[in-house]
Every structure is written in C-alpha cells, then in structure tokens.
C-alpha cells in the first residue's frame, strides 16, 4: 500500500481542477473558435449584401440591353 501524501495545513487538492497549462490551452482554443465564428459571420453578411446588390442592379442592366 502506498503512503498518503500529506499537504501543509490549510491546503487542499480539488479533484477535477485542470492545471494552469490546460487552462491556458482551453482559453486559446476558445478565443480561436470565437474569432473564426466572427470571420465566418462577416463573410456571410458580406456575401448576402453583394447578392442583394446584384439582384437590384440586374433588372436595370437587362432592360437597357433590350
């Protein structure tokens, strides 16, 4: 049987708490995901605006050609 590891008085170990290194990686990954979602949303909005502008200008171009 292994001997128990004793901690100094007043210190406790909380089970399930990630280390500082694991916490920093989690924060970095979260920030990357948020930034990617903002970029995807910006491209979606930009593409939608371009599509609306093309539908507004398309009928006037076809009427001029006739």
N, CA, C and O atoms as a MOPAC input file, in Angstrom:
PM7 MOZYME 1SCF
protein

 N      0.83500 1    -1.17200 1     0.00000 1
 C      0.00000 1     0.00000 1     0.00000 1
 C      0.88800 1     1.24700 1     0.00000 1
 O      1.91800 1     1.29200 1     0.67300 1
 N      0.46300 1     2.26500 1    -0.77500 1
 C      1.25700 1     3.48700 1    -0.88600 1
 C      0.97100 1     4.41400 1     0.28800 1
 O     -0.16100 1     4.49200 1     0.76500 1
 N      1.99300 1     5.10900 1     0.74800 1
 C      1.75500 1     6.06100 1     1.83900 1
 C      0.98100 1     7.27300 1     1.32900 1
 O      1.13900 1     7.67300 1     0.17600 1
 N      0.15000 1     7.85100 1     2.18000 1
 C     -0.62300 1     9.03700 1     1.81400 1
 C      0.29400 1    10.24500 1     1.69700 1
 O      1.24300 1    10.40400 1     2.46500 1
 N     -0.00800 1    11.09100 1     0.72000 1
 C      0.74600 1    12.33600 1     0.57400 1
 C      0.06100 1    13.38600 1     1.43400 1
 O     -1.11600 1    13.69400 1     1.24600 1
 N      0.80000 1    13.91700 1     2.35800 1
 C      0.24000 1    14.91800 1     3.25900 1
 C      0.53300 1    16.31400 1     2.73600 1
 O      1.63800 1    16.60100 1     2.27600 1
 N     -0.46000 1    17.16600 1     2.81300 1
 C     -0.31600 1    18.55500 1     2.39200 1
 C     -0.11200 1    19.42600 1     3.61200 1
 O     -0.53700 1    19.07500 1     4.71300 1
 N      0.53900 1    20.56600 1     3.41800 1
 C      0.65400 1    21.50800 1     4.53600 1
 C     -0.73900 1    21.90600 1     5.01300 1
 O     -1.70400 1    21.88000 1     4.24900 1
 N     -0.82400 1    22.26700 1     6.26300 1
 C     -2.11300 1    22.59300 1     6.86000 1
 C     -2.75600 1    23.78000 1     6.13600 1
 O     -2.09700 1    24.79100 1     5.89200 1
 N     -4.02200 1    23.65800 1     5.79900 1
 C     -4.74900 1    24.72600 1     5.12700 1
 C     -4.80300 1    24.56100 1     3.61600 1
 O     -5.56100 1    25.27400 1     2.95900 1
 N     -4.03400 1    23.65600 1     3.04400 1
 C     -4.04800 1    23.44400 1     1.59600 1
 C     -4.84000 1    22.19000 1     1.28400 1
 O     -4.69800 1    21.16500 1     1.95000 1
 N     -5.66800 1    22.28700 1     0.27100 1
 C     -6.44300 1    21.12800 1    -0.15800 1
 C     -6.29900 1    20.96900 1    -1.65900 1
 O     -6.05500 1    21.93500 1    -2.38200 1
 N     -6.45100 1    19.75400 1    -2.10900 1
 C     -6.41000 1    19.47700 1    -3.54500 1
 C     -7.84000 1    19.27800 1    -4.00600 1
 O     -8.56100 1    18.43900 1    -3.46600 1
 N     -8.25000 1    20.04500 1    -5.00200 1
 C     -9.59800 1    19.91300 1    -5.52300 1
 C     -9.56800 1    18.96100 1    -6.70900 1
 O     -8.84200 1    19.20300 1    -7.67300 1
 N    -10.33200 1    17.89800 1    -6.65700 1
 C    -10.33900 1    16.95200 1    -7.77400 1
 C    -11.01500 1    17.55800 1    -8.99600 1
 O    -11.99600 1    18.29100 1    -8.87100 1
 N    -10.49400 1    17.25400 1   -10.16200 1
 C    -11.09600 1    17.71600 1   -11.39800 1
 C    -10.69700 1    19.11000 1   -11.82400 1
 O    -11.19800 1    19.59200 1   -12.83900 1
 N     -9.82900 1    19.77600 1   -11.10700 1
 C     -9.39300 1    21.11500 1   -11.48700 1
 C     -8.20700 1    20.97100 1   -12.43500 1
 O     -7.20100 1    20.36300 1   -12.07000 1
 N     -8.30900 1    21.52500 1   -13.66200 1
 C     -7.19900 1    21.39500 1   -14.60700 1
 C     -5.99800 1    22.23400 1   -14.18800 1
 O     -6.12400 1    23.20200 1   -13.43700 1
 N     -4.85700 1    21.84900 1   -14.68000 1
 C     -3.63500 1    22.58800 1   -14.37000 1
 C     -3.64600 1    23.93500 1   -15.09200 1
 O     -4.49800 1    24.18000 1   -15.94600 1
 N     -2.70000 1    24.80100 1   -14.74800 1
 C     -2.60400 1    26.12200 1   -15.39000 1
 C     -2.35700 1    25.97400 1   -16.88500 1
 O     -2.90100 1    26.74200 1   -17.67900 1
 N     -1.54100 1    24.99400 1   -17.27800 1
 C     -1.23600 1    24.80200 1   -18.69200 1
 C     -2.49000 1    24.38600 1   -19.45700 1
 O     -2.73700 1    24.87400 1   -20.55900 1
 N     -3.27800 1    23.48800 1   -18.87500 1
 C     -4.51300 1    23.05100 1   -19.52500 1
 C     -5.50800 1    24.20300 1   -19.61900 1
 O     -6.21500 1    24.32500 1   -20.61900 1
 N     -5.57300 1    25.04300 1   -18.60000 1
 C     -6.48300 1    26.18500 1   -18.62900 1
 C     -6.07800 1    27.17200 1   -19.71100 1
 O     -6.94100 1    27.72900 1   -20.38800 1
 N     -4.79200 1    27.39600 1   -19.88400 1
 C     -4.35900 1    28.35800 1   -20.89700 1
 C     -4.67000 1    27.83800 1   -22.29700 1
 O     -5.05000 1    28.61700 1   -23.17100 1
 N     -4.51400 1    26.53400 1   -22.52300 1
 C     -4.85400 1    25.97600 1   -23.83600 1
 C     -6.35100 1    26.07900 1   -24.08800 1
 O     -6.77600 1    26.34900 1   -25.21200 1
 N     -7.13800 1    25.86900 1   -23.06600 1
 C     -8.58500 1    25.99700 1   -23.21800 1
 C     -8.98600 1    27.41100 1   -23.58600 1
 O     -9.87800 1    27.61000 1   -24.41000 1
 N     -8.34100 1    28.38800 1   -22.98800 1
 C     -8.63800 1    29.78900 1   -23.30300 1
 C     -8.22700 1    30.12500 1   -24.73300 1
 O     -8.95500 1    30.82000 1   -25.44300 1
 N     -7.07300 1    29.63800 1   -25.15400 1
 C     -6.59200 1    29.90700 1   -26.51700 1
 C     -7.53600 1    29.28300 1   -27.53900 1
 O     -7.89100 1    29.92100 1   -28.53000 1
 N     -7.93800 1    28.04500 1   -27.30300 1
 C     -8.84400 1    27.37000 1   -28.23700 1
 C    -10.19000 1    28.08900 1   -28.28400 1
 O    -10.77000 1    28.23200 1   -29.36000 1
 N    -10.68900 1    28.53700 1   -27.15200 1
 C    -11.95700 1    29.26600 1   -27.11800 1
 C    -11.87100 1    30.57100 1   -27.90000 1
 O    -12.79000 1    30.91100 1   -28.64600 1
 N    -10.78600 1    31.29500 1   -27.73500 1
 C    -10.60300 1    32.55900 1   -28.45600 1
 C    -10.52700 1    32.31100 1   -29.95400 1
 O    -11.11100 1    33.06200 1   -30.73500 1
 N     -9.81200 1    31.26300 1   -30.36800 1
 C     -9.69900 1    30.94000 1   -31.79500 1
 C    -11.06500 1    30.60600 1   -32.37200 1
 O    -11.39900 1    31.05900 1   -33.46600 1
 N    -11.85800 1    29.82300 1   -31.65600 1
 C    -13.19300 1    29.46500 1   -32.14200 1
 C    -14.07000 1    30.70200 1   -32.27000 1
 O    -14.79000 1    30.84200 1   -33.25800 1
 N    -14.02500 1    31.59200 1   -31.30100 1
 C    -14.83600 1    32.81200 1   -31.35000 1
 C    -14.42100 1    33.69300 1   -32.52100 1
 O    -15.27800 1    34.21900 1   -33.23200 1
 N    -13.12300 1    33.85900 1   -32.73100 1
 C    -12.63800 1    34.68400 1   -33.84500 1
 C    -13.05000 1    34.06800 1   -35.17700 1
 O    -13.46600 1    34.79000 1   -36.08400 1
 N    -12.94200 1    32.74100 1   -35.31200 1
 C    -13.35400 1    32.08600 1   -36.55500 1
 C    -14.84700 1    32.26600 1   -36.81200 1
 O    -15.25900 1    32.46600 1   -37.95500 1
 N    -15.65000 1    32.19600 1   -35.77100 1
 C    -17.08900 1    32.39900 1   -35.95100 1
 C    -17.40000 1    33.83200 1   -36.37800 1
 O    -18.30200 1    34.05300 1   -37.18700 1
 N    -16.67000 1    34.80100 1   -35.84700 1
 C    -16.85900 1    36.19300 1   -36.26100 1
 C    -16.47100 1    36.36800 1   -37.72400 1
 O    -17.16100 1    37.06500 1   -38.46800 1
 N    -15.37800 1    35.74400 1   -38.14100 1
 C    -14.93600 1    35.84400 1   -39.53500 1
 C    -15.95500 1    35.20000 1   -40.46700 1
 O    -16.29000 1    35.77300 1   -41.50400 1
 N    -16.45000 1    34.01800 1   -40.11300 1
 C    -17.45200 1    33.34300 1   -40.94100 1
 C    -18.71300 1    34.19800 1   -41.03800 1
 O    -19.29500 1    34.31900 1   -42.11600 1
 N    -19.13700 1    34.78400 1   -39.93500 1
 C    -20.30700 1    35.65300 1   -39.95000 1
 C    -20.10400 1    36.88600 1   -40.81800 1
 O    -21.02700 1    37.33100 1   -41.49900 1
 N    -18.90100 1    37.43400 1   -40.79100 1
 C    -18.60700 1    38.60900 1   -41.61800 1
 C    -18.67000 1    38.25500 1   -43.10000 1
 O    -19.23800 1    39.00600 1   -43.89300 1
 N    -18.08900 1    37.11000 1   -43.48000 1
 C    -18.14900 1    36.68900 1   -44.88400 1
 C    -19.58600 1    36.38900 1   -45.31000 1
 O    -19.97700 1    36.69900 1   -46.43600 1
 N    -20.36900 1    35.79200 1   -44.42200 1
 C    -21.76900 1    35.50900 1   -44.73200 1
 C    -22.52900 1    36.81100 1   -44.97600 1
 O    -23.26800 1    36.93100 1   -45.95200 1
 N    -22.34600 1    37.77000 1   -44.09500 1
 C    -23.03000 1    39.05400 1   -44.22400 1
 C    -22.57800 1    39.78800 1   -45.48400 1
 O    -23.39300 1    40.37900 1   -46.19100 1
 N    -21.29100 1    39.74600 1   -45.75800 1
 C    -20.74300 1    40.40800 1   -46.93700 1
 C    -21.29200 1    39.76900 1   -48.21300 1
 O    -21.66900 1    40.47400 1   -49.14900 1
 N    -21.33600 1    38.44600 1   -48.25100 1
 C    -21.87800 1    37.74100 1   -49.41200 1
 C    -23.35200 1    38.03300 1   -49.61500 1
 O    -23.80900 1    38.16900 1   -50.75000 1
 N    -24.09700 1    38.13100 1   -48.52400 1
 C    -25.51800 1    38.44200 1   -48.61500 1
 C    -25.72300 1    39.84700 1   -49.16900 1
 O    -26.61800 1    40.07100 1   -49.98400 1
 N    -24.89900 1    40.79200 1   -48.73000 1
 C    -25.00600 1    42.17100 1   -49.21800 1
 C    -24.67600 1    42.24200 1   -50.71100 1
 O    -25.34600 1    42.95100 1   -51.46000 1
 N    -23.65300 1    41.51500 1   -51.14100 1
 C    -23.28400 1    41.50500 1   -52.56300 1
 C    -24.41200 1    40.90100 1   -53.39000 1
 O    -24.73200 1    41.40800 1   -54.46500 1
 N    -25.02000 1    39.81900 1   -52.89700 1
 C    -26.12300 1    39.18400 1   -53.61800 1
 C    -27.31000 1    40.12800 1   -53.74400 1
 O    -27.95400 1    40.16600 1   -54.79200 1
 N    -27.61200 1    40.89200 1   -52.69500 1
 C    -28.71500 1    41.85000 1   -52.75500 1
 C    -28.41500 1    42.96100 1   -53.75400 1
 O    -29.30700 1    43.38600 1   -54.48900 1
 N    -27.18000 1    43.43400 1   -53.79100 1
 C    -26.81200 1    44.49300 1   -54.73200 1
 C    -26.90500 1    43.99100 1   -56.16800 1
 O    -27.31300 1    44.73800 1   -57.05700 1
 N    -26.53400 1    42.74600 1   -56.40400 1
 C    -26.59900 1    42.19400 1   -57.75700 1
 C    -28.04300 1    42.02100 1   -58.21500 1
 O    -28.34600 1    42.23900 1   -59.38700 1
 N    -28.93400 1    41.63300 1   -57.30900 1
 C    -30.34100 1    41.48400 1   -57.70200 1
 C    -30.98100 1    42.84200 1   -57.96800 1
 O    -31.89900 1    42.93800 1   -58.78300 1
 N    -30.51700 1    43.88800 1   -57.30000 1
 C    -31.07000 1    45.22100 1   -57.53800 1
 C    -30.57200 1    45.80300 1   -58.85300 1
 O    -31.31900 1    46.50600 1   -59.53300 1
 N    -29.34300 1    45.52900 1   -59.22100 1
 C    -28.78800 1    46.09800 1   -60.45200 1
 C    -29.05000 1    45.21800 1   -61.66400 1
 O    -28.97500 1    45.72000 1   -62.78600 1
 N    -29.34500 1    43.96100 1   -61.50600 1
 C    -29.53100 1    43.05100 1   -62.63400 1
 C    -30.71600 1    43.42400 1   -63.51900 1
 O    -30.54000 1    43.41900 1   -64.73700 1
 N    -31.91100 1    43.74800 1   -63.01400 1
 C    -33.02300 1    44.09400 1   -63.90900 1
 C    -32.75800 1    45.34700 1   -64.74100 1
 O    -33.16900 1    45.39700 1   -65.90000 1
 N    -32.09700 1    46.34100 1   -64.20200 1
 C    -31.84300 1    47.55500 1   -64.96600 1
 C    -30.86900 1    47.29100 1   -66.10600 1
 O    -30.97800 1    47.91900 1   -67.15900 1
 N    -29.93500 1    46.39100 1   -65.92500 1
 C    -28.98200 1    46.05700 1   -66.98200 1
 C    -29.69100 1    45.31600 1   -68.09700 1
 O    -29.42200 1    45.58500 1   -69.26800 1
 N    -30.58300 1    44.39800 1   -67.78100 1
 C    -31.27500 1    43.64000 1   -68.82000 1
 C    -32.26700 1    44.52100 1   -69.57300 1
 O    -32.49000 1    44.28900 1   -70.76100 1
 N    -32.86600 1    45.51300 1   -68.94000 1
 C    -33.80500 1    46.39700 1   -69.61900 1
 C    -33.07800 1    47.30100 1   -70.60200 1
 O    -33.63100 1    47.64400 1   -71.64700 1
 N    -31.86200 1    47.68900 1   -70.29100 1
 C    -31.10000 1    48.55000 1   -71.18700 1
 C    -30.68100 1    47.80100 1   -72.44600 1
 O    -30.57000 1    48.40600 1   -73.51200 1
 N    -30.44900 1    46.50400 1   -72.34200 1
 C    -29.99700 1    45.71800 1   -73.49000 1
 C    -31.12800 1    45.43600 1   -74.46800 1
 O    -30.84800 1    45.11900 1   -75.62400 1
 N    -32.38000 1    45.53500 1   -74.06900 1
 C    -33.49100 1    45.20400 1   -74.96400 1
 C    -33.86400 1    46.33300 1   -75.81200 1
 O    -34.78300 1    46.21900 1   -76.62300 1

